[in-house]
Amino acid sequence: MRECTTVDPKWLVEFAPAFFKFSDPTKLSRFKKNQRLEPLYNKYEEPNSWRISRTRKRRN
């Protein structure tokens, strides 16, 4: 395939309503509320070295 095109997300709702729907932007699902940021494993760093609060404590 050589041709590419951009897809407007609104088209997905219009042409594939069985798979896509508009959501309420003010509400998050229970699953998304419970998600936490988990950094990738790095054996050369401390487990909590990526945290901002940890960095602030080191400066003082």
N, CA, C and O atoms as a Tripos MOL2 file, in Angstrom:
@<TRIPOS>MOLECULE
protein
  240   239    60     0     0
PROTEIN
NO_CHARGES

@<TRIPOS>ATOM
      1 N           0.8320   -1.1780    0.0000 N.3       1 MET1
      2 CA          0.0000    0.0000    0.0000 C.3       1 MET1
      3 C           0.8760    1.2400    0.0000 C.2       1 MET1
      4 O           1.8070    1.3550    0.7960 O.2       1 MET1
      5 N           0.5780    2.1420   -0.8760 N.am      2 ARG2
      6 CA          1.3310    3.3830   -0.9410 C.3       2 ARG2
      7 C           0.5090    4.5690   -0.4780 C.2       2 ARG2
      8 O           1.0710    5.5810   -0.0600 O.2       2 ARG2
      9 N          -0.7750    4.4670   -0.5420 N.am      3 GLU3
     10 CA         -1.6290    5.5940   -0.2000 C.3       3 GLU3
     11 C          -1.9930    5.5720    1.2810 C.2       3 GLU3
     12 O          -2.2870    4.5220    1.8530 O.2       3 GLU3
     13 N          -1.9670    6.7220    1.8670 N.am      4 CYS4
     14 CA         -2.3610    6.8810    3.2710 C.3       4 CYS4
     15 C          -3.3430    8.0350    3.3720 C.2       4 CYS4
     16 O          -3.3370    8.9490    2.5460 O.2       4 CYS4
     17 N          -4.1650    7.9820    4.3680 N.am      5 THR5
     18 CA         -5.1040    9.0720    4.6070 C.3       5 THR5
     19 C          -5.3110    9.2300    6.1020 C.2       5 THR5
     20 O          -5.0910    8.2970    6.8740 O.2       5 THR5
     21 N          -5.7250   10.3870    6.4920 N.am      6 THR6
     22 CA         -6.0430   10.6010    7.9020 C.3       6 THR6
     23 C          -7.5040   10.2520    8.1320 C.2       6 THR6
     24 O          -8.3410   10.3660    7.2370 O.2       6 THR6
     25 N          -7.7820    9.8300    9.3350 N.am      7 VAL7
     26 CA         -9.1500    9.4520    9.6900 C.3       7 VAL7
     27 C          -9.6240   10.3840   10.7880 C.2       7 VAL7
     28 O          -8.9970   10.4930   11.8420 O.2       7 VAL7
     29 N         -10.7170   11.0430   10.5360 N.am      8 ASP8
     30 CA        -11.3320   11.8950   11.5520 C.3       8 ASP8
     31 C         -12.0740   10.9810   12.5290 C.2       8 ASP8
     32 O         -12.9030   10.1850   12.0880 O.2       8 ASP8
     33 N         -11.8110   11.0620   13.8380 N.am      9 PRO9
     34 CA        -12.4640   10.1760   14.7980 C.3       9 PRO9
     35 C         -13.9890   10.2210   14.7490 C.2       9 PRO9
     36 O         -14.6490    9.2380   15.0840 O.2       9 PRO9
     37 N         -14.5400   11.3350   14.3410 N.am     10 LYS10
     38 CA        -16.0020   11.4380   14.2470 C.3      10 LYS10
     39 C         -16.5510   10.4930   13.1870 C.2      10 LYS10
     40 O         -17.6900   10.0370   13.2900 O.2      10 LYS10
     41 N         -15.7470   10.1960   12.1670 N.am     11 TRP11
     42 CA        -16.1830    9.2700   11.1160 C.3      11 TRP11
     43 C         -16.3910    7.8710   11.6800 C.2      11 TRP11
     44 O         -17.2920    7.1530   11.2470 O.2      11 TRP11
     45 N         -15.5630    7.4840   12.6410 N.am     12 LEU12
     46 CA        -15.6630    6.1340   13.1940 C.3      12 LEU12
     47 C         -17.0190    5.9130   13.8490 C.2      12 LEU12
     48 O         -17.6110    4.8420   13.7110 O.2      12 LEU12
     49 N         -17.5020    6.9010   14.5490 N.am     13 VAL13
     50 CA        -18.8100    6.7940   15.1960 C.3      13 VAL13
     51 C         -19.9130    6.7040   14.1460 C.2      13 VAL13
     52 O         -20.8940    5.9810   14.3170 O.2      13 VAL13
     53 N         -19.7400    7.4340   13.0810 N.am     14 GLU14
     54 CA        -20.7640    7.4610   12.0400 C.3      14 GLU14
     55 C         -20.8010    6.1660   11.2320 C.2      14 GLU14
     56 O         -21.8800    5.6450   10.9510 O.2      14 GLU14
     57 N         -19.6390    5.6460   10.8590 N.am     15 PHE15
     58 CA        -19.5890    4.4980    9.9590 C.3      15 PHE15
     59 C         -19.4640    3.1490   10.6600 C.2      15 PHE15
     60 O         -19.6970    2.1160   10.0330 O.2      15 PHE15
     61 N         -19.1090    3.1300   11.9190 N.am     16 ALA16
     62 CA        -18.9840    1.8740   12.6580 C.3      16 ALA16
     63 C         -19.5650    2.0340   14.0580 C.2      16 ALA16
     64 O         -18.8320    1.9320   15.0420 O.2      16 ALA16
     65 N         -20.8640    2.2830   14.1650 N.am     17 PRO17
     66 CA        -21.4520    2.5110   15.4940 C.3      17 PRO17
     67 C         -21.4370    1.2710   16.3840 C.2      17 PRO17
     68 O         -21.5890    1.3880   17.6000 O.2      17 PRO17
     69 N         -21.2570    0.0900   15.8020 N.am     18 ALA18
     70 CA        -21.1840   -1.1210   16.6190 C.3      18 ALA18
     71 C         -19.8760   -1.1840   17.4100 C.2      18 ALA18
     72 O         -19.7960   -1.8720   18.4280 O.2      18 ALA18
     73 N         -18.8630   -0.4730   16.9460 N.am     19 PHE19
     74 CA        -17.5530   -0.5320   17.5880 C.3      19 PHE19
     75 C         -17.1680    0.7480   18.3250 C.2      19 PHE19
     76 O         -16.3720    0.7020   19.2620 O.2      19 PHE19
     77 N         -17.7180    1.8830   17.9180 N.am     20 PHE20
     78 CA        -17.3360    3.1670   18.4940 C.3      20 PHE20
     79 C         -18.5660    3.9570   18.9070 C.2      20 PHE20
     80 O         -19.6200    3.8610   18.2790 O.2      20 PHE20
     81 N         -18.4190    4.7510   19.9840 N.am     21 LYS21
     82 CA        -19.4960    5.6330   20.4130 C.3      21 LYS21
     83 C         -18.8820    6.8570   21.0840 C.2      21 LYS21
     84 O         -17.7490    6.8170   21.5620 O.2      21 LYS21
     85 N         -19.6440    7.9380   21.1110 N.am     22 PHE22
     86 CA        -19.1980    9.1350   21.8070 C.3      22 PHE22
     87 C         -19.3150    8.8920   23.3040 C.2      22 PHE22
     88 O         -20.2720    8.2750   23.7700 O.2      22 PHE22
     89 N         -18.3420    9.3790   24.0440 N.am     23 SER23
     90 CA        -18.3980    9.2390   25.4980 C.3      23 SER23
     91 C         -18.5200   10.6150   26.1310 C.2      23 SER23
     92 O         -18.2750   11.6410   25.4970 O.2      23 SER23
     93 N         -18.9000   10.6040   27.3830 N.am     24 ASP24
     94 CA        -19.0120   11.8470   28.1320 C.3      24 ASP24
     95 C         -17.6030   12.2680   28.5630 C.2      24 ASP24
     96 O         -16.9690   11.5460   29.3320 O.2      24 ASP24
     97 N         -17.0980   13.3990   28.0990 N.am     25 PRO25
     98 CA        -15.7240   13.7890   28.4320 C.3      25 PRO25
     99 C         -15.5190   14.1660   29.8950 C.2      25 PRO25
    100 O         -14.3780   14.2930   30.3400 O.2      25 PRO25
    101 N         -16.5930   14.3450   30.6470 N.am     26 THR26
    102 CA        -16.4450   14.7240   32.0510 C.3      26 THR26
    103 C         -16.3730   13.5190   32.9780 C.2      26 THR26
    104 O         -16.0920   13.6750   34.1670 O.2      26 THR26
    105 N         -16.6220   12.3220   32.4610 N.am     27 LYS27
    106 CA        -16.6200   11.1230   33.2970 C.3      27 LYS27
    107 C         -15.5360   10.1540   32.8430 C.2      27 LYS27
    108 O         -15.2940    9.9850   31.6480 O.2      27 LYS27
    109 N         -14.8900    9.5260   33.8150 N.am     28 LEU28
    110 CA        -13.9230    8.4750   33.5410 C.3      28 LEU28
    111 C         -14.5140    7.1430   33.9780 C.2      28 LEU28
    112 O         -15.2820    7.0750   34.9390 O.2      28 LEU28
    113 N         -14.1550    6.1100   33.2780 N.am     29 SER29
    114 CA        -14.6320    4.7890   33.6630 C.3      29 SER29
    115 C         -13.9170    4.3390   34.9390 C.2      29 SER29
    116 O         -12.8670    4.8810   35.2850 O.2      29 SER29
    117 N         -14.4650    3.3820   35.6170 N.am     30 ARG30
    118 CA        -13.8740    2.8590   36.8470 C.3      30 ARG30
    119 C         -12.4840    2.2870   36.5560 C.2      30 ARG30
    120 O         -11.5650    2.4390   37.3610 O.2      30 ARG30
    121 N         -12.3380    1.6360   35.4160 N.am     31 PHE31
    122 CA        -11.0520    1.0570   35.0290 C.3      31 PHE31
    123 C          -9.9810    2.1410   34.8830 C.2      31 PHE31
    124 O          -8.8700    1.9860   35.3890 O.2      31 PHE31
    125 N         -10.3070    3.2240   34.2030 N.am     32 LYS32
    126 CA         -9.3330    4.2900   33.9920 C.3      32 LYS32
    127 C          -9.0110    5.0310   35.2880 C.2      32 LYS32
    128 O          -7.8860    5.4980   35.4620 O.2      32 LYS32
    129 N          -9.9660    5.1470   36.1900 N.am     33 LYS33
    130 CA         -9.7050    5.7890   37.4750 C.3      33 LYS33
    131 C          -8.7110    4.9830   38.2990 C.2      33 LYS33
    132 O          -7.9120    5.5540   39.0420 O.2      33 LYS33
    133 N          -8.7520    3.6720   38.1730 N.am     34 ASN34
    134 CA         -7.8960    2.8100   38.9750 C.3      34 ASN34
    135 C          -6.5250    2.5650   38.3600 C.2      34 ASN34
    136 O          -5.6750    1.9440   38.9990 O.2      34 ASN34
    137 N          -6.2870    3.0300   37.1480 N.am     35 GLN35
    138 CA         -4.9900    2.8210   36.5210 C.3      35 GLN35
    139 C          -3.9320    3.6640   37.2100 C.2      35 GLN35
    140 O          -4.1890    4.8050   37.5960 O.2      35 GLN35
    141 N          -2.7620    3.1100   37.3590 N.am     36 ARG36
    142 CA         -1.6410    3.8100   37.9740 C.3      36 ARG36
    143 C          -0.4580    3.7950   37.0090 C.2      36 ARG36
    144 O          -0.3190    2.8820   36.1950 O.2      36 ARG36
    145 N           0.3760    4.8000   37.1110 N.am     37 LEU37
    146 CA          1.5610    4.8890   36.2870 C.3      37 LEU37
    147 C           2.5930    3.8910   36.7910 C.2      37 LEU37
    148 O           2.9930    3.9370   37.9540 O.2      37 LEU37
    149 N           3.0150    3.0020   35.9280 N.am     38 GLU38
    150 CA          4.0350    2.0210   36.2770 C.3      38 GLU38
    151 C           5.1970    2.1710   35.3060 C.2      38 GLU38
    152 O           5.0500    1.8370   34.1310 O.2      38 GLU38
    153 N           6.3460    2.6610   35.7590 N.am     39 PRO39
    154 CA          7.4780    2.8180   34.8520 C.3      39 PRO39
    155 C           8.0620    1.4620   34.4690 C.2      39 PRO39
    156 O           7.8690    0.4660   35.1660 O.2      39 PRO39
    157 N           8.7710    1.4430   33.3600 N.am     40 LEU40
    158 CA          9.4320    0.2230   32.9330 C.3      40 LEU40
    159 C          10.5510   -0.1140   33.9040 C.2      40 LEU40
    160 O          11.1140    0.7740   34.5440 O.2      40 LEU40
    161 N          10.8700   -1.3810   34.0120 N.am     41 TYR41
    162 CA         11.9050   -1.8390   34.9280 C.3      41 TYR41
    163 C          13.2770   -1.3960   34.4400 C.2      41 TYR41
    164 O          13.5910   -1.5380   33.2590 O.2      41 TYR41
    165 N          14.0900   -0.8640   35.3340 N.am     42 ASN42
    166 CA         15.4550   -0.4730   35.0230 C.3      42 ASN42
    167 C          16.3270   -0.9490   36.1740 C.2      42 ASN42
    168 O          16.2190   -0.4380   37.2890 O.2      42 ASN42
    169 N          17.1810   -1.9140   35.9120 N.am     43 LYS43
    170 CA         17.9750   -2.5020   36.9890 C.3      43 LYS43
    171 C          19.0700   -1.5730   37.5110 C.2      43 LYS43
    172 O          19.6670   -1.8540   38.5500 O.2      43 LYS43
    173 N          19.3420   -0.4760   36.8110 N.am     44 TYR44
    174 CA         20.3880    0.4460   37.2320 C.3      44 TYR44
    175 C          19.8690    1.5920   38.0900 C.2      44 TYR44
    176 O          20.6640    2.3680   38.6200 O.2      44 TYR44
    177 N          18.5730    1.7120   38.2340 N.am     45 GLU45
    178 CA         17.9730    2.8010   39.0070 C.3      45 GLU45
    179 C          17.2480    2.2370   40.2200 C.2      45 GLU45
    180 O          16.8620    1.0680   40.2430 O.2      45 GLU45
    181 N          17.0700    3.0780   41.2180 N.am     46 GLU46
    182 CA         16.2390    2.6890   42.3530 C.3      46 GLU46
    183 C          14.7870    2.6120   41.8890 C.2      46 GLU46
    184 O          14.4120    3.3150   40.9510 O.2      46 GLU46
    185 N          13.9640    1.7810   42.5160 N.am     47 PRO47
    186 CA         12.5690    1.6370   42.0620 C.3      47 PRO47
    187 C          11.7640    2.9320   42.0840 C.2      47 PRO47
    188 O          10.8930    3.1160   41.2340 O.2      47 PRO47
    189 N          12.0240    3.8260   43.0200 N.am     48 ASN48
    190 CA         11.2420    5.0620   43.1290 C.3      48 ASN48
    191 C          12.0010    6.3000   42.6650 C.2      48 ASN48
    192 O          11.6080    7.4180   42.9970 O.2      48 ASN48
    193 N          13.0650    6.1250   41.9150 N.am     49 SER49
    194 CA         13.8680    7.2730   41.4880 C.3      49 SER49
    195 C          13.1520    8.1660   40.4900 C.2      49 SER49
    196 O          13.5340    9.3230   40.3180 O.2      49 SER49
    197 N          12.1330    7.6600   39.8360 N.am     50 TRP50
    198 CA         11.4020    8.4390   38.8320 C.3      50 TRP50
    199 C          10.3950    9.3960   39.4520 C.2      50 TRP50
    200 O           9.8890   10.2840   38.7650 O.2      50 TRP50
    201 N          10.0950    9.2360   40.7270 N.am     51 ARG51
    202 CA          9.0600   10.0560   41.3570 C.3      51 ARG51
    203 C           9.5400   11.4840   41.5940 C.2      51 ARG51
    204 O          10.6840   11.7040   41.9940 O.2      51 ARG51
    205 N           8.6640   12.4460   41.3470 N.am     52 ILE52
    206 CA          9.0050   13.8570   41.5250 C.3      52 ILE52
    207 C           9.2270   14.1660   42.9980 C.2      52 ILE52
    208 O          10.1640   14.8880   43.3390 O.2      52 ILE52
    209 N           8.3900   13.6390   43.8680 N.am     53 SER53
    210 CA          8.5370   13.9050   45.2970 C.3      53 SER53
    211 C           9.8790   13.3860   45.8040 C.2      53 SER53
    212 O          10.4800   13.9760   46.7010 O.2      53 SER53
    213 N          10.3360   12.3030   45.2380 N.am     54 ARG54
    214 CA         11.6280   11.7360   45.6140 C.3      54 ARG54
    215 C          12.7570   12.6750   45.1810 C.2      54 ARG54
    216 O          13.7240   12.8600   45.9200 O.2      54 ARG54
    217 N          12.6430   13.2570   44.0110 N.am     55 THR55
    218 CA         13.6480   14.1720   43.4940 C.3      55 THR55
    219 C          13.7250   15.4320   44.3480 C.2      55 THR55
    220 O          14.8200   15.9290   44.6110 O.2      55 THR55
    221 N          12.6030   15.9470   44.7780 N.am     56 ARG56
    222 CA         12.5840   17.1520   45.6090 C.3      56 ARG56
    223 C          13.2920   16.9110   46.9360 C.2      56 ARG56
    224 O          13.9910   17.7970   47.4270 O.2      56 ARG56
    225 N          13.1260   15.7510   47.5140 N.am     57 LYS57
    226 CA         13.7570   15.4570   48.7940 C.3      57 LYS57
    227 C          15.2750   15.4170   48.6640 C.2      57 LYS57
    228 O          15.9820   15.7920   49.6000 O.2      57 LYS57
    229 N          15.7800   14.9760   47.5390 N.am     58 ARG58
    230 CA         17.2270   14.9000   47.3380 C.3      58 ARG58
    231 C          17.8630   16.2840   47.2610 C.2      58 ARG58
    232 O          18.9920   16.4670   47.7170 O.2      58 ARG58
    233 N          17.1620   17.2550   46.6950 N.am     59 ARG59
    234 CA         17.7130   18.5980   46.5160 C.3      59 ARG59
    235 C          17.9130   19.3030   47.8450 C.2      59 ARG59
    236 O          18.8810   20.0470   48.0050 O.2      59 ARG59
    237 N          17.0210   19.0850   48.8030 N.am     60 ASN60
    238 CA         17.0720   19.8050   50.0840 C.3      60 ASN60
    239 C          18.1390   19.3050   50.9840 C.2      60 ASN60
    240 O          18.3000   19.8140   52.0930 O.2      60 ASN60
@<TRIPOS>BOND
     1     1     2 1
     2     2     3 1
     3     3     4 2
     4     3     5 am
     5     5     6 1
     6     6     7 1
     7     7     8 2
     8     7     9 am
     9     9    10 1
    10    10    11 1
    11    11    12 2
    12    11    13 am
    13    13    14 1
    14    14    15 1
    15    15    16 2
    16    15    17 am
    17    17    18 1
    18    18    19 1
    19    19    20 2
    20    19    21 am
    21    21    22 1
    22    22    23 1
    23    23    24 2
    24    23    25 am
    25    25    26 1
    26    26    27 1
    27    27    28 2
    28    27    29 am
    29    29    30 1
    30    30    31 1
    31    31    32 2
    32    31    33 am
    33    33    34 1
    34    34    35 1
    35    35    36 2
    36    35    37 am
    37    37    38 1
    38    38    39 1
    39    39    40 2
    40    39    41 am
    41    41    42 1
    42    42    43 1
    43    43    44 2
    44    43    45 am
    45    45    46 1
    46    46    47 1
    47    47    48 2
    48    47    49 am
    49    49    50 1
    50    50    51 1
    51    51    52 2
    52    51    53 am
    53    53    54 1
    54    54    55 1
    55    55    56 2
    56    55    57 am
    57    57    58 1
    58    58    59 1
    59    59    60 2
    60    59    61 am
    61    61    62 1
    62    62    63 1
    63    63    64 2
    64    63    65 am
    65    65    66 1
    66    66    67 1
    67    67    68 2
    68    67    69 am
    69    69    70 1
    70    70    71 1
    71    71    72 2
    72    71    73 am
    73    73    74 1
    74    74    75 1
    75    75    76 2
    76    75    77 am
    77    77    78 1
    78    78    79 1
    79    79    80 2
    80    79    81 am
    81    81    82 1
    82    82    83 1
    83    83    84 2
    84    83    85 am
    85    85    86 1
    86    86    87 1
    87    87    88 2
    88    87    89 am
    89    89    90 1
    90    90    91 1
    91    91    92 2
    92    91    93 am
    93    93    94 1
    94    94    95 1
    95    95    96 2
    96    95    97 am
    97    97    98 1
    98    98    99 1
    99    99   100 2
   100    99   101 am
   101   101   102 1
   102   102   103 1
   103   103   104 2
   104   103   105 am
   105   105   106 1
   106   106   107 1
   107   107   108 2
   108   107   109 am
   109   109   110 1
   110   110   111 1
   111   111   112 2
   112   111   113 am
   113   113   114 1
   114   114   115 1
   115   115   116 2
   116   115   117 am
   117   117   118 1
   118   118   119 1
   119   119   120 2
   120   119   121 am
   121   121   122 1
   122   122   123 1
   123   123   124 2
   124   123   125 am
   125   125   126 1
   126   126   127 1
   127   127   128 2
   128   127   129 am
   129   129   130 1
   130   130   131 1
   131   131   132 2
   132   131   133 am
   133   133   134 1
   134   134   135 1
   135   135   136 2
   136   135   137 am
   137   137   138 1
   138   138   139 1
   139   139   140 2
   140   139   141 am
   141   141   142 1
   142   142   143 1
   143   143   144 2
   144   143   145 am
   145   145   146 1
   146   146   147 1
   147   147   148 2
   148   147   149 am
   149   149   150 1
   150   150   151 1
   151   151   152 2
   152   151   153 am
   153   153   154 1
   154   154   155 1
   155   155   156 2
   156   155   157 am
   157   157   158 1
   158   158   159 1
   159   159   160 2
   160   159   161 am
   161   161   162 1
   162   162   163 1
   163   163   164 2
   164   163   165 am
   165   165   166 1
   166   166   167 1
   167   167   168 2
   168   167   169 am
   169   169   170 1
   170   170   171 1
   171   171   172 2
   172   171   173 am
   173   173   174 1
   174   174   175 1
   175   175   176 2
   176   175   177 am
   177   177   178 1
   178   178   179 1
   179   179   180 2
   180   179   181 am
   181   181   182 1
   182   182   183 1
   183   183   184 2
   184   183   185 am
   185   185   186 1
   186   186   187 1
   187   187   188 2
   188   187   189 am
   189   189   190 1
   190   190   191 1
   191   191   192 2
   192   191   193 am
   193   193   194 1
   194   194   195 1
   195   195   196 2
   196   195   197 am
   197   197   198 1
   198   198   199 1
   199   199   200 2
   200   199   201 am
   201   201   202 1
   202   202   203 1
   203   203   204 2
   204   203   205 am
   205   205   206 1
   206   206   207 1
   207   207   208 2
   208   207   209 am
   209   209   210 1
   210   210   211 1
   211   211   212 2
   212   211   213 am
   213   213   214 1
   214   214   215 1
   215   215   216 2
   216   215   217 am
   217   217   218 1
   218   218   219 1
   219   219   220 2
   220   219   221 am
   221   221   222 1
   222   222   223 1
   223   223   224 2
   224   223   225 am
   225   225   226 1
   226   226   227 1
   227   227   228 2
   228   227   229 am
   229   229   230 1
   230   230   231 1
   231   231   232 2
   232   231   233 am
   233   233   234 1
   234   234   235 1
   235   235   236 2
   236   235   237 am
   237   237   238 1
   238   238   239 1
   239   239   240 2
@<TRIPOS>SUBSTRUCTURE
     1 MET1         2 RESIDUE 1 A MET
     2 ARG2         6 RESIDUE 1 A ARG
     3 GLU3        10 RESIDUE 1 A GLU
     4 CYS4        14 RESIDUE 1 A CYS
     5 THR5        18 RESIDUE 1 A THR
     6 THR6        22 RESIDUE 1 A THR
     7 VAL7        26 RESIDUE 1 A VAL
     8 ASP8        30 RESIDUE 1 A ASP
     9 PRO9        34 RESIDUE 1 A PRO
    10 LYS10       38 RESIDUE 1 A LYS
    11 TRP11       42 RESIDUE 1 A TRP
    12 LEU12       46 RESIDUE 1 A LEU
    13 VAL13       50 RESIDUE 1 A VAL
    14 GLU14       54 RESIDUE 1 A GLU
    15 PHE15       58 RESIDUE 1 A PHE
    16 ALA16       62 RESIDUE 1 A ALA
    17 PRO17       66 RESIDUE 1 A PRO
    18 ALA18       70 RESIDUE 1 A ALA
    19 PHE19       74 RESIDUE 1 A PHE
    20 PHE20       78 RESIDUE 1 A PHE
    21 LYS21       82 RESIDUE 1 A LYS
    22 PHE22       86 RESIDUE 1 A PHE
    23 SER23       90 RESIDUE 1 A SER
    24 ASP24       94 RESIDUE 1 A ASP
    25 PRO25       98 RESIDUE 1 A PRO
    26 THR26      102 RESIDUE 1 A THR
    27 LYS27      106 RESIDUE 1 A LYS
    28 LEU28      110 RESIDUE 1 A LEU
    29 SER29      114 RESIDUE 1 A SER
    30 ARG30      118 RESIDUE 1 A ARG
    31 PHE31      122 RESIDUE 1 A PHE
    32 LYS32      126 RESIDUE 1 A LYS
    33 LYS33      130 RESIDUE 1 A LYS
    34 ASN34      134 RESIDUE 1 A ASN
    35 GLN35      138 RESIDUE 1 A GLN
    36 ARG36      142 RESIDUE 1 A ARG
    37 LEU37      146 RESIDUE 1 A LEU
    38 GLU38      150 RESIDUE 1 A GLU
    39 PRO39      154 RESIDUE 1 A PRO
    40 LEU40      158 RESIDUE 1 A LEU
    41 TYR41      162 RESIDUE 1 A TYR
    42 ASN42      166 RESIDUE 1 A ASN
    43 LYS43      170 RESIDUE 1 A LYS
    44 TYR44      174 RESIDUE 1 A TYR
    45 GLU45      178 RESIDUE 1 A GLU
    46 GLU46      182 RESIDUE 1 A GLU
    47 PRO47      186 RESIDUE 1 A PRO
    48 ASN48      190 RESIDUE 1 A ASN
    49 SER49      194 RESIDUE 1 A SER
    50 TRP50      198 RESIDUE 1 A TRP
    51 ARG51      202 RESIDUE 1 A ARG
    52 ILE52      206 RESIDUE 1 A ILE
    53 SER53      210 RESIDUE 1 A SER
    54 ARG54      214 RESIDUE 1 A ARG
    55 THR55      218 RESIDUE 1 A THR
    56 ARG56      222 RESIDUE 1 A ARG
    57 LYS57      226 RESIDUE 1 A LYS
    58 ARG58      230 RESIDUE 1 A ARG
    59 ARG59      234 RESIDUE 1 A ARG
    60 ASN60      238 RESIDUE 1 A ASN
